[in-house]
């Protein structure tokens, strides 16, 4: 039996069936995407399909910004 790989909380596989939606973005419309050789990058949610084509494998929410 092959187990599913462990993903940290709020980290999702980036594929055509599970693209992030507008309600997943921060107040600037951004999400974070991951590629093994680059690491995490902050992008616009509308660019997710383009980054999927560039072999990014996971996405997550951007962290909250610190306020004064």
N, C-alpha and C positions, 0 to 999 in steps of 0.2 A: 504494500500500500504506500503510495507516494503522498506525503503531506504537503499542504500548501505552504509556500514560503511565508515566513513571519514578516509582517509589515508593521512598523510603528503606528501608533494611533494617529488617525487623520492623515495617513499617507495612502494614496490610491493609485492603482495601475492606470496608466494613460493609454487608452485605446479608443477606437471609434465608437464603441458601445458605452463607454463611461467617461465622456468628455465633461469637464467642469461646466457648470451652468452659471448664469449671471449671479444667482443668489449665493454662489460659493466664493465670490470675490470680496476683496476689502473695499473700503470706501472709494478707492481710486480705480476699481475695476481690474485689480491685479491678482494673480495667483503665482505659485512657485512651481517650476518643473525641474525634473532631475534627469541627468545623463551621467553615466558612470565616469567618463573621462573628464567631464566639466564640473560636475557637482550641481548645486542648486542655482537656478536663475529665476529672477522675477520677470514676469511677462504679463501682457494684457490677456485676459481670458479669451478674447476674440482671436488671438494668435495661436491657440492651443493646437489646432489641426496642423499648422505649419511646423510647430515644434515636434509633434508626433511624427511627421515626415522626416524630421532631422534626427530621429532615433532617440528622443527623450522617452523615458520609460515610466515615470511616476509624476504625480502632481500632489500638491497640498495647498492649504490655506496660507496666506501670508500672516506672520505674527502681528499682533496688535502693536501699534506705534506707541511709544512712551509719551505721556503728556506731562506738562509741567505742573 
